[in-house]
Amino acid sequence: MIKKLVSHGNSAALIIDRPIMDLLNVDMSTPLEITTDGRNLIVSPVKSSSREKKIKAALDKVNKKHGKTLRKLAG
């Protein structure tokens, strides 16, 4: 998909089509992080801190219950 920037006041805006927003589970209230690798523009939804906390809690639970077995399997 090729897009052009559109004028938005003194800035430029990139219009993101609804199907892409739906695919990424992004809406108008989702904070987006804009980064670059020096050549490409990368727009990513900001990871929810509550989601990260839930994932960490789940990993901690698994490690507590199965950590010894997992270490044996890894070694």
N, C-alpha and C positions, 0 to 999 in steps of 0.2 A: 504494500500500500504506500503510495506516495502522497505526502501532505505538504501544504504550503502554510507558512505562518500568516496570521491575519493581524491587522492592526487593532490594538486595544489600548486606547489612550496614548500614552507615550511609550508603551511597551508592545511586545509581540506576543500573540497567543497561539497555541497549537490546539486545534479542535480534535478531541478524541471521540470516535464514533461509539455509540451505545453498545453494539455487540462486543467491542473490545473491553469496554468498561464492565459489562456483564461477565465476560470471561475471566477478568481479573478480580471480580467482586469489589469493584471500585464505584463509589458514587460521588456526588458533588461535595459531600462532607469528609471524604477520605483524604487525610494529609498525604501528599506526594513528596518524595525526595527526588531532587534532580541532581545528578552527578555526571561526570564525564570521565572518559579514559584518555582524554586528549584529542580524540578524533570523533567519538560518538557521544551523543546525548542520551543519557539513561534516566528514564522516569520510572520510579518504583513506588508502590504503596509503602508507607511507613509501617513497620511491623508493630503490632499492638503489644504493649508491655504486658498486658494481662495474659495474652496468648503465650508469650515467652515464659511467663511465670508458671502457667499451667504445664507447658512442655517440660520445664525444668523440674517441677514437682513430680511429674510422671516419671522422668528419668531417674530422679532421686529414689523414688519408690521401687523402680525396677532394680536399680543398683543395690539398694538395701536388701531386697529379697533374693536377688540372683547374682549379686556382684562376684561372689566367690566362684561360682560356676562360670560366669562370663570370663573372669581372669584366667581360669584353667583352659577354656576354649581358645582364648587369644594367644596363650603361651605355647 
